[in-house]
């Protein structure tokens, strides 16, 4: 039996949105299991810090996932200079909290550009190369909001639902080639994005906002979290690492909800 710290030994992974939060935790989880990682983000600070910490195990690159040409160029360069990709994880995401009647066309388009077009650009580019090799794992970090309506989150929820369905369709097409495609759907997670949303909704009342997430908020039509805690980014990263590993070798086209039971899997 392969030890946990070696289960991804020899694998090369690409992670987007790796500079902080869930993306950073995904890089840490993959490296801890023996993988090398090309860690990308829109700005370099976070990924460069990861590269400095892990040495040759992490290669830092800047990447705008909304730019299809930039994604293709980075994937091509990675395969030419670092090695063939075995794993790709799309984490990069944005959230603009607003009711539908207040969302601008630009905000809607920008949300889909990152949350939906990003996984499409990455998935298309990487799948083209994985298919001829007959192996590979792609994971999209979606959201439990992809399956349950959320007030004030229409753009985010719709974009994540689209990303999750795209991942299933890609997985169906890639299954004959042995390439698996799955989504991890987090609930509320202690990230900068989550904290910023609490601050925007109720400045100075972040602690109360966090408590409402756990306990539930009937006014917002939200159940609480049955497990009684908000997720840590490592909780999401562990699920990603599992789906990327051979322990999940017979899992594809799957949405893995990591939300403490918050959606009641509705």
SULURDA-V37825 format. One record per residue. N is the residue number from 1. PSI is psi in degrees with one decimal (* if undefined). OMEGA is omega in whole degrees, 0 to 359 (none if undefined). BURIAL is I if it has 24 or more other C-alpha atoms within 12 Angstrom, else O. Layout:
[[N/PSI/OMEGA/BURIAL] [N/PSI/OMEGA/BURIAL]]
//
This chain:
[[1/132.9/182/O] [2/132.8/177/O] [3/150.3/184/O] [4/-37.4/184/O] [5/-2.6/180/O] [6/1.2/190/O] [7/-19.3/176/I] [8/17.9/180/I] [9/134.9/180/I] [10/-5.2/180/O] [11/148.2/175/I] [12/129.9/183/I] [13/148.3/170/I] [14/129.6/178/I] [15/126.6/175/I] [16/158.8/182/I] [17/35.5/190/I] [18/-1.3/187/I] [19/-18.6/182/I] [20/175.9/173/I] [21/-136.0/183/I] [22/-40.6/180/I] [23/-43.8/177/I] [24/-42.7/179/I] [25/-35.3/177/I] [26/-44.2/177/I] [27/-47.2/180/I] [28/-42.4/182/I] [29/-41.0/180/I] [30/-41.8/178/I] [31/-40.5/180/I] [32/-21.8/180/I] [33/10.7/172/I] [34/-2.4/183/I] [35/157.5/163/I] [36/148.6/186/I] [37/132.5/166/I] [38/106.9/186/I] [39/122.5/184/I] [40/151.2/174/I] [41/167.5/182/I] [42/-35.7/174/I] [43/161.6/190/O] [44/-17.9/190/I] [45/-52.7/184/O] [46/-44.4/183/I] [47/-32.3/176/I] [48/-34.4/176/I] [49/-38.7/177/I] [50/-41.5/179/I] [51/-39.4/179/I] [52/-35.2/181/O] [53/-40.3/189/O] [54/-1.7/177/I] [55/-138.5/185/O] [56/-9.4/179/O] [57/-20.8/181/I] [58/127.4/175/I] [59/123.5/182/I] [60/133.5/176/I] [61/145.5/171/I] [62/144.7/182/I] [63/131.2/171/I] [64/105.7/185/I] [65/-13.2/178/I] [66/-11.9/182/I] [67/102.7/184/O] [68/-40.5/181/O] [69/-38.6/179/O] [70/-39.4/178/O] [71/-46.5/180/I] [72/-41.4/181/I] [73/-41.2/181/O] [74/-42.3/180/I] [75/-43.2/179/I] [76/-45.0/180/O] [77/-39.6/178/O] [78/-46.2/182/I] [79/-31.8/181/O] [80/-36.0/190/O] [81/-22.6/182/O] [82/-47.6/179/I] [83/171.2/179/O] [84/136.4/181/I] [85/132.6/175/I] [86/-24.8/186/I] [87/140.4/171/I] [88/129.9/182/I] [89/117.5/179/I] [90/107.4/181/I] [91/-28.6/185/I] [92/129.5/181/I] [93/158.5/177/I] [94/155.4/178/I] [95/123.9/172/I] [96/111.4/186/I] [97/114.4/179/I] [98/148.7/173/O] [99/153.3/185/O] [100/-41.5/184/O] [101/-13.6/180/O] [102/-8.6/181/O] [103/130.3/178/O] [104/161.5/176/O] [105/-39.4/181/O] [106/-41.1/179/O] [107/-42.1/178/I] [108/-48.9/182/I] [109/-39.8/181/O] [110/-36.3/179/I] [111/-46.7/179/I] [112/-32.0/181/I] [113/-40.8/180/I] [114/-53.0/191/I] [115/-28.2/182/I] [116/-52.1/180/I] [117/-35.1/179/I] [118/-56.9/177/I] [119/-33.5/176/I] [120/-48.1/180/I] [121/-46.2/181/I] [122/-47.7/182/I] [123/-44.1/180/I] [124/-46.9/184/I] [125/-44.2/183/I] [126/-40.4/182/I] [127/-35.6/178/I] [128/-32.0/183/I] [129/-32.9/180/I] [130/-39.0/186/I] [131/-48.9/180/I] [132/-24.7/180/O] [133/-16.6/177/O] [134/28.2/179/O] [135/162.7/176/I] [136/159.6/179/I] [137/126.9/175/I] [138/134.1/180/I] [139/128.6/175/I] [140/128.7/173/I] [141/104.5/181/I] [142/-123.5/180/I] [143/152.7/173/I] [144/-17.9/174/I] [145/-13.3/176/I] [146/-19.8/184/I] [147/-6.8/182/I] [148/129.0/181/I] [149/142.3/178/O] [150/127.0/176/I] [151/137.5/179/O] [152/7.4/185/I] [153/27.9/186/I] [154/-46.7/182/I] [155/-45.0/180/I] [156/-50.2/183/I] [157/-44.0/180/I] [158/-40.1/180/I] [159/-37.6/179/I] [160/-35.4/176/I] [161/-41.1/178/I] [162/-40.6/180/I] [163/-40.7/180/I] [164/-41.6/179/I] [165/-38.2/174/I] [166/-43.6/182/I] [167/-38.9/176/I] [168/-44.7/180/I] [169/-42.1/177/O] [170/-41.2/180/I] [171/-36.5/178/I] [172/-41.8/180/O] [173/-31.8/184/O] [174/-13.7/183/I] [175/-41.6/179/I] [176/-18.7/180/O] [177/2.5/179/O] [178/15.1/179/I] [179/124.0/183/I] [180/141.4/182/I] [181/120.0/183/I] [182/163.5/176/I] [183/144.2/168/I] [184/130.3/186/I] [185/92.5/180/I] [186/154.7/164/I] [187/-152.8/180/I] [188/128.5/185/I] [189/141.6/184/I] [190/84.4/178/I] [191/170.8/176/I] [192/-36.0/179/O] [193/-44.5/180/O] [194/-46.4/182/I] [195/-37.8/179/I] [196/-36.5/178/O] [197/-42.1/177/I] [198/-42.8/181/I] [199/-41.2/181/O] [200/-37.0/182/O] [201/-40.1/185/O] [202/79.7/181/O] [203/132.0/180/O] [204/0.4/182/O] [205/33.9/184/O] [206/-37.8/180/O] [207/-42.0/178/O] [208/-37.1/179/O] [209/-41.0/178/I] [210/-39.4/180/I] [211/-37.8/179/O] [212/-32.6/177/I] [213/-43.0/181/I] [214/-41.7/185/I] [215/-22.2/183/O] [216/158.7/182/I] [217/98.8/184/O] [218/-32.3/180/O] [219/-28.6/179/O] [220/8.5/179/O] [221/40.0/180/O] [222/131.6/169/I] [223/166.9/175/I] [224/-159.6/179/I] [225/107.7/184/I] [226/-35.0/180/O] [227/-8.6/171/O] [228/21.1/178/O] [229/152.0/173/I] [230/142.0/185/I] [231/149.7/168/I] [232/148.6/178/I] [233/-31.6/180/I] [234/-29.3/178/I] [235/-40.3/180/I] [236/-41.8/182/I] [237/-37.5/179/I] [238/-37.4/178/I] [239/-40.2/177/I] [240/-46.7/181/I] [241/-38.6/177/I] [242/-48.8/182/I] [243/-27.8/178/I] [244/-17.2/188/I] [245/170.6/178/I] [246/-13.5/175/I] [247/-22.0/179/O] [248/28.0/189/I] [249/-20.1/179/O] [250/23.5/179/O] [251/121.6/173/I] [252/161.4/183/I] [253/33.5/187/I] [254/142.6/170/I] [255/114.5/179/I] [256/107.6/180/I] [257/127.0/180/I] [258/75.6/188/I] [259/18.4/178/I] [260/17.0/181/I] [261/9.6/189/I] [262/-34.9/181/I] [263/-5.1/186/I] [264/21.8/184/O] [265/41.5/178/O] [266/*/none/O]]
//
